[in-house]
Amino acid sequence: MFEFLKKDRARRVFVISIDGVPYDFMQKHIRTGDFPNFKKLAEKGAFRRMNSVQPCISSVAWSSYMTGKNPAKHNIFGFVDRKPGTFDIFVPTSAHMTSDTIWEIMSRAGKRVFVMNVPVTYPPRKVNGILIGCFLCTQIEKIANPAHVGQELKQMGYKIDADAAIARENRDRFLDECNEALTKRVHAMFHYMAKEPWDYFQCHIMETDRMNHFFWEHMEKDDPQYAKAFFDFYKRVDDVLGEVDRKLENDVDLIILSDHGFCTIKKEIYLNWYLTEAGLLKFKKTPPASLADMHPESQGYSLIPGRVFVNLQGREPNGSVPQNQYEAMREKLTEALLGFRDPENHAPIIRQVIKREDIYDGQNSELAADLIAVPYDGYDLKGDIKKTVHGEKTALVGMHTYEDSLLFMRDREIKRDHNQLWIGDLAPTILKMMNVPVPQDMDGVSLV
């Protein structure tokens, strides 16, 4: 039944994705000897810095990874989005993705795949093999395709995700949450790695991102309690990487990557508050219940993180404005965004404002935010419309960065330099490794 596995054995690929782990962080602690297994790996392969996506959100980045395309083609622009022509907010899932994933492409080519926990893989699409969805799923019975795998995972005590709400109440309990989730994830990975025949295998470790969000500042400041707990967790991840390396035969391509970097949060910034203070966003009542309470005179509004939409509602019967008026509104919003300062120290908040057509190209371009505000490191842009302060420091102490995701390939050379790599390059790279034709509409470029 699986005769093709033997013939194609040299082109199997195993991927461990470690969410939110920065290249510079790993390099530093490889040098200091904190991660001996990754150090051994780095000595026998290519290890590079890689760029993420804008905005650098896990759901957007991993969608570009699995499709090889920019968001205007795969249709995932953020963790939340608005229904076209309305102010109704929803959470995009795989049902909203308008592109094939590499595991679907592999499946059609006769390859058998196993994919577990990659963001935006719920609801799980059908593949030739097993697909276990991500944190978007709340019922383990519904997390997998085929469905019986969900029951297997339930019997194994599998944990879909660490509950971030616990971190805001009790950091010690959250440490237990992250460690338990990692234990269950790794147990399931090795179980299916040994049990299932596969040509492509991917396990996604989300707990690194969860740890970074709530302990990154503690790590950077060498907190006497939580810095050690942070590194103890990362050393567990390092042990997992070493064990995978030892279990995999030399004819399997091993890839380790992350989707974005991390830095300490100075404060969370409520961008809609700034727009309100600048007179560019108005509401019919205070506090507003939702964006539906926005006054027609408003120029624009923001959804997390830093996606700014020109307000077209109420201006014309069809919700549109002449192009010159639209550009004037974008220019006014851009000027205001670049002028925003932290009231406490007058530091600029927004480093760059990008027009959507400068980074997006595809059939879904009109659904993208009109502008993307890119903050200086440390200013975490939020979309809350009810806040009446410019920003604040909360239990969330780490935020995503664009330029510092990582990529490692065992026993491979990567053709391009650090500043030329993009997470969307992995899709064509992996397909090429497996001798599967690369679709011509992919934006990524093979690195091997």
C-alpha positions as CSV (number, residue, x, y, z in Angstrom):
1,M,0.0,0.0,0.0
2,F,2.8,2.4,0.8
3,E,5.3,1.2,-1.7
4,F,5.9,4.8,-3.0
5,L,7.3,5.6,0.5
6,K,10.3,3.4,-0.1
7,K,10.9,4.9,-3.6
8,D,10.7,8.5,-2.4
9,R,12.4,7.9,1.0
10,A,15.2,10.3,0.3
11,R,12.8,13.2,-0.3
12,R,10.9,13.0,3.0
13,V,10.6,16.2,5.0
14,F,10.2,16.6,8.8
15,V,9.4,20.1,10.1
16,I,9.3,21.4,13.6
17,S,7.9,24.9,13.8
18,I,8.6,26.7,17.1
19,D,6.3,29.7,17.2
20,G,7.8,33.1,17.9
21,V,11.4,32.0,18.6
22,P,13.8,34.8,17.5
23,Y,17.0,34.1,15.5
24,D,19.2,36.4,17.5
25,F,17.9,34.9,20.8
26,M,18.8,31.4,19.6
27,Q,22.2,32.5,18.3
28,K,23.1,34.2,21.6
29,H,22.2,31.2,23.7
30,I,23.8,28.7,21.4
31,R,27.0,30.6,21.9
32,T,26.6,30.6,25.7
33,G,25.9,26.8,25.7
34,D,22.3,27.0,26.9
35,F,20.9,25.0,24.0
36,P,23.5,22.2,23.3
37,N,21.2,20.2,21.0
38,F,20.4,23.2,18.7
39,K,24.2,24.0,18.7
40,K,24.9,20.5,17.4
41,L,22.3,20.9,14.7
42,A,23.5,24.4,13.7
43,E,27.0,22.9,13.1
44,K,25.6,20.5,10.5
45,G,23.3,22.7,8.5
46,A,22.2,26.2,7.4
47,F,20.9,28.5,10.1
48,R,19.5,31.9,8.9
49,R,17.5,34.9,10.0
50,M,14.2,35.2,8.1
51,N,11.6,37.9,7.6
52,S,7.9,37.4,8.7
53,V,4.9,39.1,7.2
54,Q,3.1,42.4,7.8
55,P,1.4,42.5,10.2
56,C,3.6,39.9,11.9
57,I,0.8,37.7,13.4
58,S,1.1,34.0,13.6
59,S,-2.1,33.3,11.7
60,V,-1.0,35.5,8.8
61,A,2.6,34.2,8.8
62,W,1.8,30.5,8.9
63,S,-0.8,31.0,6.2
64,S,1.9,32.4,4.0
65,Y,4.2,29.5,5.0
66,M,1.7,26.9,4.1
67,T,0.6,28.5,0.8
68,G,3.8,30.2,-0.4
69,K,1.7,33.3,-1.0
70,N,1.1,36.8,0.3
71,P,-2.1,37.5,2.3
72,A,-4.0,39.0,-0.7
73,K,-3.9,35.5,-2.3
74,H,-4.5,33.3,0.8
75,N,-7.0,35.7,2.4
76,I,-5.8,35.6,6.0
77,F,-5.0,39.2,7.0
78,G,-5.2,39.1,10.8
79,F,-6.3,37.2,13.9
80,V,-9.6,39.1,13.5
81,D,-11.2,40.7,10.5
82,R,-14.4,42.4,9.4
83,K,-17.1,40.9,7.2
84,P,-17.0,42.8,3.8
85,G,-19.3,45.9,3.8
86,T,-20.0,45.6,7.5
87,F,-18.5,46.3,10.9
88,D,-19.1,42.7,12.1
89,I,-15.9,41.2,13.4
90,F,-14.9,37.5,13.0
91,V,-12.0,35.2,13.5
92,P,-10.6,33.9,10.2
93,T,-10.1,30.1,10.0
94,S,-9.0,27.6,7.3
95,A,-12.6,27.9,5.9
96,H,-11.7,31.5,4.9
97,M,-8.4,30.5,3.3
98,T,-8.6,30.8,-0.5
99,S,-5.4,29.0,-1.5
100,D,-4.3,25.4,-1.4
101,T,-1.8,24.4,1.3
102,I,1.4,22.5,0.7
103,W,0.0,19.4,2.4
104,E,-3.0,19.5,0.0
105,I,-0.7,19.8,-2.9
106,M,1.5,17.0,-1.6
107,S,-1.6,14.8,-1.1
108,R,-2.7,15.2,-4.7
109,A,0.8,14.2,-5.7
110,G,0.4,10.9,-3.8
111,K,2.5,11.9,-0.7
112,R,1.3,10.9,2.7
113,V,1.3,13.8,5.3
114,F,1.0,14.3,9.0
115,V,0.4,17.9,10.2
116,M,-0.3,18.9,13.8
117,N,-1.2,22.2,15.4
118,V,-0.1,24.7,12.7
119,P,-2.1,27.9,13.1
120,V,-5.1,28.3,10.7
121,T,-5.5,24.6,10.1
122,Y,-8.9,24.4,11.8
123,P,-11.4,23.3,10.5
124,P,-9.1,20.5,9.4
125,R,-9.2,20.0,5.6
126,K,-8.9,16.6,4.1
127,V,-5.4,15.3,3.3
128,N,-3.8,12.1,2.3
129,G,-2.9,11.2,5.9
130,I,-3.7,13.1,9.1
131,L,-4.3,16.7,9.8
132,I,-4.7,17.9,13.5
133,G,-5.9,21.4,13.7
134,C,-4.8,24.3,15.9
135,F,-5.9,26.5,18.8
136,L,-8.9,27.8,16.8
137,C,-10.6,24.6,17.8
138,T,-12.2,24.3,21.2
139,Q,-13.5,20.7,21.0
140,I,-10.9,18.0,20.7
141,E,-13.4,15.7,19.0
142,K,-13.5,18.0,16.1
143,I,-9.9,18.9,15.8
144,A,-8.7,16.2,13.3
145,N,-9.2,14.8,9.9
146,P,-9.9,11.9,9.8
147,A,-12.3,12.3,12.8
148,H,-11.2,9.2,14.7
149,V,-7.9,10.9,15.4
150,G,-9.6,13.4,17.7
151,Q,-10.9,10.5,19.8
152,E,-7.3,9.1,20.0
153,L,-6.0,12.4,21.1
154,K,-8.6,12.8,23.8
155,Q,-7.7,9.3,25.2
156,M,-4.0,10.4,25.2
157,G,-4.9,13.5,27.2
158,Y,-3.8,15.8,24.4
159,K,-4.0,19.5,25.2
160,I,-5.0,21.8,22.3
161,D,-3.3,25.0,23.7
162,A,-2.2,26.6,26.9
163,D,-4.9,28.9,28.3
164,A,-3.4,32.4,28.1
165,A,-6.2,33.7,30.4
166,I,-4.5,32.0,33.3
167,A,-1.3,34.0,32.8
168,R,-3.2,37.2,33.6
169,E,-4.3,35.7,36.9
170,N,-1.4,33.5,38.0
171,R,2.0,33.2,36.3
172,D,3.0,30.1,38.2
173,R,-0.1,28.2,37.1
174,F,0.5,29.4,33.5
175,L,4.0,27.9,33.6
176,D,2.4,24.6,34.5
177,E,-0.1,25.1,31.6
178,C,2.7,25.7,29.1
179,N,4.8,22.8,30.3
180,E,1.8,20.4,30.3
181,A,0.8,21.5,26.8
182,L,4.3,20.9,25.6
183,T,4.5,17.5,27.2
184,K,1.2,16.4,25.6
185,R,2.2,17.8,22.2
186,V,5.6,16.1,22.2
187,H,4.0,12.8,23.3
188,A,1.5,12.9,20.5
189,M,4.3,13.9,18.0
190,F,6.5,10.9,18.8
191,H,3.5,8.6,18.9
192,Y,2.4,9.4,15.4
193,M,5.9,9.7,14.1
194,A,6.4,6.1,15.0
195,K,2.9,4.8,14.2
196,E,2.0,6.5,10.9
197,P,3.7,6.2,7.5
198,W,4.6,9.6,6.2
199,D,6.4,11.6,3.5
200,Y,5.9,14.9,5.2
201,F,5.6,15.4,8.9
202,Q,5.1,18.7,10.8
203,C,4.6,19.4,14.5
204,H,4.0,22.9,15.6
205,I,5.0,24.0,19.1
206,M,2.8,27.0,20.0
207,E,3.9,27.1,23.7
208,T,7.1,29.0,22.9
209,D,5.0,31.9,21.7
210,R,2.8,31.7,24.8
211,M,5.9,31.8,27.1
212,N,7.4,34.7,25.2
213,H,4.2,36.8,25.5
214,F,4.1,36.5,29.3
215,F,7.8,36.0,30.3
216,W,10.0,37.7,27.7
217,E,10.7,40.8,29.8
218,H,11.4,38.6,32.8
219,M,14.0,36.7,30.8
220,E,15.6,39.9,29.5
221,K,15.8,41.4,32.9
222,D,17.0,38.2,34.5
223,D,14.2,37.9,36.9
224,P,15.3,35.7,39.8
225,Q,12.2,33.5,39.6
226,Y,10.8,33.6,36.1
227,A,14.0,33.9,34.0
228,K,15.0,30.4,35.2
229,A,11.6,29.0,34.5
230,F,11.7,30.5,31.0
231,F,15.1,28.9,30.2
232,D,14.0,25.6,31.8
233,F,11.1,25.5,29.4
234,Y,13.3,26.4,26.4
235,K,15.8,23.7,27.4
236,R,13.0,21.2,27.2
237,V,12.3,22.4,23.7
238,D,16.0,22.0,22.9
239,D,15.9,18.5,24.2
240,V,13.0,17.7,21.9
241,L,14.9,19.1,18.9
242,G,17.8,16.8,19.8
243,E,15.6,13.8,20.2
244,V,14.0,14.4,16.8
245,D,17.4,14.8,15.2
246,R,18.5,11.5,16.7
247,K,15.4,9.6,15.6
248,L,15.4,10.8,12.0
249,E,17.4,9.0,9.5
250,N,19.9,10.9,7.4
251,D,17.8,10.7,4.3
252,V,15.1,12.8,5.9
253,D,15.3,16.6,5.4
254,L,14.9,18.3,8.8
255,I,13.6,21.9,8.9
256,I,13.2,24.0,12.1
257,L,11.7,27.5,11.8
258,S,9.7,30.2,13.5
259,D,7.3,32.8,12.2
260,H,8.4,36.0,13.8
261,G,10.8,37.5,16.4
262,F,10.0,38.9,19.9
263,C,10.9,41.9,22.0
264,T,9.8,43.3,25.4
265,I,6.7,45.5,25.4
266,K,7.1,49.0,26.7
267,K,3.3,49.4,26.6
268,E,0.3,48.3,24.7
269,I,-1.0,51.2,22.5
270,Y,-4.6,51.8,21.8
271,L,-4.4,53.1,18.3
272,N,-8.1,54.0,18.1
273,W,-7.7,56.3,21.1
274,Y,-5.0,58.2,19.2
275,L,-7.3,58.4,16.1
276,T,-10.1,59.7,18.3
277,E,-7.8,62.3,19.9
278,A,-6.7,63.4,16.5
279,G,-10.3,64.0,15.4
280,L,-10.1,61.2,12.8
281,L,-12.4,58.7,14.6
282,K,-15.7,59.6,16.2
283,F,-18.5,57.6,17.7
284,K,-22.2,58.3,18.0
285,K,-22.2,57.3,21.7
286,T,-19.7,56.9,24.5
287,P,-18.5,54.3,25.2
288,P,-19.2,52.7,21.8
289,A,-20.6,49.1,21.9
290,S,-19.0,48.2,18.6
291,L,-17.6,49.7,15.4
292,A,-21.2,49.9,14.2
293,D,-21.4,53.0,16.5
294,M,-18.8,54.8,14.5
295,H,-19.9,58.3,13.2
296,P,-20.0,58.6,9.4
297,E,-17.7,61.6,9.6
298,S,-14.9,59.3,10.8
299,Q,-11.9,59.1,8.6
300,G,-10.7,55.7,9.7
301,Y,-10.3,53.1,12.4
302,S,-7.9,50.3,13.4
303,L,-8.1,46.5,13.9
304,I,-5.4,44.6,15.7
305,P,-2.4,45.1,15.2
306,G,-2.1,48.4,13.3
307,R,-4.3,47.6,10.4
308,V,-6.0,50.9,9.5
309,F,-9.2,51.0,7.4
310,V,-10.4,54.1,5.6
311,N,-14.1,54.7,6.7
312,L,-16.2,54.5,3.5
313,Q,-19.5,53.9,5.3
314,G,-22.1,56.6,4.9
315,R,-20.2,58.6,2.3
316,E,-21.8,57.2,-0.9
317,P,-24.8,54.9,-1.4
318,N,-22.4,52.1,-2.4
319,G,-19.9,52.7,0.4
320,S,-17.2,54.2,-1.9
321,V,-15.6,57.5,-2.5
322,P,-13.8,59.0,-5.5
323,Q,-10.2,57.9,-5.8
324,N,-8.7,61.3,-5.1
325,Q,-10.8,61.6,-2.0
326,Y,-9.8,58.1,-0.9
327,E,-6.1,59.0,-1.3
328,A,-6.6,62.2,0.6
329,M,-8.1,60.3,3.5
330,R,-5.2,57.8,3.4
331,E,-2.7,60.6,3.4
332,K,-4.4,62.3,6.3
333,L,-4.4,59.1,8.3
334,T,-0.8,58.4,7.4
335,E,0.4,61.8,8.5
336,A,-1.5,61.4,11.8
337,L,-0.1,57.9,12.5
338,L,3.5,59.0,11.9
339,G,2.9,62.0,14.2
340,F,1.7,60.0,17.2
341,R,4.0,60.3,20.2
342,D,4.1,58.5,23.5
343,P,2.7,61.2,25.9
344,E,5.0,60.1,28.7
345,N,8.4,60.6,26.8
346,H,7.3,62.0,23.4
347,A,9.0,59.1,21.6
348,P,7.5,58.3,18.2
349,I,5.3,55.2,18.2
350,I,4.8,54.4,14.5
351,R,8.0,53.7,12.5
352,Q,6.4,53.2,9.1
353,V,3.0,53.3,7.4
354,I,2.5,50.9,4.4
355,K,-0.1,51.1,1.7
356,R,-1.8,47.8,1.1
357,E,-0.8,47.7,-2.6
358,D,2.8,48.0,-1.7
359,I,2.9,44.6,0.0
360,Y,-0.2,42.8,-1.1
361,D,-1.1,41.5,-4.6
362,G,-3.9,39.1,-5.3
363,Q,-7.6,38.5,-5.8
364,N,-8.4,39.5,-2.2
365,S,-6.5,42.8,-2.2
366,E,-9.7,44.8,-1.7
367,L,-10.3,43.0,1.6
368,A,-7.0,44.1,3.1
369,A,-6.6,47.1,5.4
370,D,-5.9,50.3,3.5
371,L,-2.8,51.0,5.6
372,I,-0.5,49.0,7.9
373,A,1.0,50.9,10.8
374,V,4.4,49.4,11.8
375,P,5.4,50.3,15.3
376,Y,8.8,50.8,16.8
377,D,9.8,47.8,18.9
378,G,8.1,47.9,22.3
379,Y,4.9,49.5,21.2
380,D,2.2,46.8,20.8
381,L,-0.7,48.1,18.7
382,K,-4.1,47.2,19.9
383,G,-7.6,47.7,18.3
384,D,-9.7,48.3,21.4
385,I,-12.3,51.0,20.8
386,K,-13.5,51.4,24.5
387,K,-10.2,52.4,26.1
388,T,-9.9,56.0,27.2
389,V,-6.1,56.0,27.7
390,H,-3.3,56.1,25.1
391,G,-1.7,52.9,26.4
392,E,-0.7,50.9,29.4
393,K,1.5,48.1,30.7
394,T,-0.3,44.8,31.4
395,A,0.5,41.2,32.1
396,L,1.5,40.9,28.4
397,V,5.2,41.6,28.4
398,G,6.4,40.3,24.9
399,M,5.4,41.3,21.4
400,H,6.1,40.1,17.9
401,T,8.8,41.6,15.6
402,Y,9.2,41.3,11.8
403,E,12.9,40.8,11.0
404,D,14.0,38.1,13.4
405,S,12.3,34.7,12.7
406,L,14.6,31.8,12.2
407,L,15.2,29.0,9.7
408,F,17.4,25.9,10.0
409,M,17.9,23.1,7.4
410,R,19.9,20.0,8.3
411,D,22.6,19.0,5.8
412,R,21.5,21.7,3.4
413,E,22.8,25.0,2.0
414,I,20.5,28.0,1.7
415,K,21.0,29.9,-1.5
416,R,20.2,33.4,-0.2
417,D,21.4,35.7,2.6
418,H,19.6,36.6,5.8
419,N,17.9,39.8,4.5
420,Q,16.5,38.0,1.5
421,L,14.6,35.2,3.2
422,W,10.8,35.3,3.7
423,I,8.6,32.7,5.4
424,G,6.6,32.3,2.2
425,D,9.8,30.8,0.6
426,L,9.3,27.6,2.6
427,A,6.3,26.3,0.6
428,P,8.2,26.1,-2.8
429,T,11.3,24.9,-1.0
430,I,9.6,22.0,0.6
431,L,7.7,21.0,-2.5
432,K,11.0,21.0,-4.5
433,M,12.7,18.9,-1.8
434,M,9.9,16.3,-2.3
435,N,9.9,16.5,-6.1
436,V,6.4,17.9,-6.1
437,P,5.7,20.5,-8.9
438,V,5.6,24.1,-7.5
439,P,2.4,26.0,-8.5
440,Q,3.3,29.1,-10.6
441,D,1.2,31.5,-8.6
442,M,3.3,31.1,-5.4
443,D,5.1,34.3,-4.4
444,G,7.8,32.4,-2.5
445,V,11.1,31.2,-4.1
446,S,12.8,27.9,-3.4
447,L,15.8,28.2,-1.2
448,V,17.5,25.0,-2.3
